[in-house]
Amino acid sequence: MGLLTFKGGVHPYDGKELSKNYPIEKYLPKGEMVYPLSQHIGAPAVPVVAKGDRVLAGQKIADAGGFVSAPVHSSVSGTVKGMEQRLTATGSMVNSIIIENDQQYEETEFTPARLEELSKEEILKRIQDGGVVGMGGAGFPTHVKLSPKDPDKIEFVLVNGAECEPYLTSDYRRMLEEPEKIVEGLRVMLTLFDNAKGYICIEDNKPDCIEKMKALVADIPRIEVKELMTKYPQGGERTLIYATTGREINSSMLPADVGCVVDNVDTVVAIYKAVLLGRPVMSRIVTVTGDAINQPKNFTVLTGTNMEELIQAAGGLKDHAAKVISGGPMMGFAMYDLHVPCIKTSSAFLCLEKDPVSEAQQTACINCGRCVSVCPGHVLPARLATFAEHGDMAAFEKYDGMECCECGCCSYVCPAKRPLTQSIKSMRKMVLANRKKK
């Protein structure tokens, strides 16, 4: 049987050899800690501390602002300096709680639990109280994702270990060093869905992870390892569901509509910690890599840590660094300031000696069709980008512009160097804003 995959996609240089062989290092921050109140999709969290309060690591400092929201916890002990707007990696200013780190790392008391003694409602409550969100980048509150209308119709719980984005190796190191936590987190999720199977989905460029996971789940019922073809964007939600189950979803559907729940490796570990250990989200693994960083590494980073500190911990930037990206090269955000906090969705910082995007000379579309052949959403990127550039919202929607998953494949292969994804992404935001108004 061939490897599981989808139609379309590209094979960019993956750059994983730069950091994949570096075990995870724990990094303890030195400066003040910044906790944005919007580290998730949905309503911002609401502060529950005031200036001058002393807090402990693991203490809730902001409560969820609604059902589709998530609380924020301090990752250090120290004193609340105040609340102000601070820059985030996406370039936006966000209301944030500032805490002066006292370097003591005193923790609040956590309450562990046994899975067998918890009801489904108690499991979801512990996930919600732990502030668990999608840590692959989307930041969707996990307790909402695990509360579909009809849990009995969920047939597949997919753990996304594909890590298809070039350069990133944080999930790889997590699977290699802490596979037991992933399996335990998946067991917790399967407790919520009586009729579901658990699939741990890994690309075939990680044979050591596949071997380790297969050995670990050999005697566990309802859990299997699925080997995927190495191709970008294999780890996208829609492409992962299609590759492993053959089911398709569009922009108006949720994975639950086809009987699936998808969560990233780091999210599954956060579920394990929140439910069984009682520990909220206070840290995550971040890859600092690229040809412009002196010592590419994988760090366990406390949320709120200044990313400039982390770059220095990886040996600092080389003299000719041209670009720093939050995330990977295909879907990440180019940064103009390194003084931003690590949040729940910060997976990597990529430092590059060359900036091929700004150096590219854009020319006219030659109608070659390459963008169409690689598009996993099966739309017409060149045409959609033209509609976007002309502000033609009606035509953009008519030609299924909202089906774009913003993966960047079309921009990557375009011989005319047109910023296709960027144009489509901007128009998608305008369409969504327009729908909200209506």
HELIX and SHEET records of a PDB file:
HELIX    1   1 LYS A   16  LEU A   18  5                                   3    
HELIX    2   2 LEU A  115  GLU A  117  5                                   3    
HELIX    3   3 LYS A  120  ASP A  129  1                                  10    
HELIX    4   4 THR A  142  LYS A  145  1                                   4    
HELIX    5   5 PRO A  151  LYS A  153  5                                   3    
HELIX    6   6 SER A  170  GLU A  177  1                                   8    
HELIX    7   7 PRO A  179  LEU A  192  1                                  14    
HELIX    8   8 PRO A  207  VAL A  217  1                                  11    
HELIX    9   9 GLU A  237  THR A  245  1                                   9    
HELIX   10  10 PRO A  255  VAL A  258  5                                   4    
HELIX   11  11 VAL A  265  TYR A  272  1                                   8    
HELIX   12  12 LYS A  273  LEU A  277  3                                   5    
HELIX   13  13 MET A  307  ALA A  313  1                                   7    
HELIX   14  14 PRO A  356  GLU A  359  1                                   4    
HELIX   15  15 ARG A  370  VAL A  374  1                                   5    
HELIX   16  16 PRO A  381  GLU A  389  1                                   9    
HELIX   17  17 MET A  393  LYS A  398  1                                   6    
HELIX   18  18 GLY A  401  GLU A  403  5                                   3    
HELIX   19  19 CYS A  409  VAL A  413  1                                   5    
HELIX   20  20 LEU A  420  LYS A  437  1                                  18    
SHEET    1   A 6 GLU A  25  TYR A  27  0                                        
SHEET    2   A 6 LYS A 297  LEU A 302  1                                        
SHEET    3   A 6 SER A 283  THR A 289 -1                                        
SHEET    4   A 6 ALA A 348  LEU A 352  1                                        
SHEET    5   A 6 LYS A 323  SER A 326 -1                                        
SHEET    6   A 6 PHE A 333  ALA A 334 -1                                        
SHEET    1   B 4 MET A  33  PRO A  36  0                                        
SHEET    2   B 4 MET A  93  ASN A 101 -1                                        
SHEET    3   B 4 GLY A  78  LEU A  87 -1                                        
SHEET    4   B 4 ARG A  54  VAL A  55 -1                                        
SHEET    1   C 3 VAL A  46  PRO A  47  0                                        
SHEET    2   C 3 LYS A  60  ASP A  63 -1                                        
SHEET    3   C 3 VAL A  72  HIS A  73 -1                                        
SHEET    1   D 4 ILE A 223  LEU A 228  0                                        
SHEET    2   D 4 LYS A 197  GLU A 203  1                                        
SHEET    3   D 4 PHE A 156  ASN A 160  1                                        
SHEET    4   D 4 CYS A 260  ASN A 264  1                                        
END                                                                             
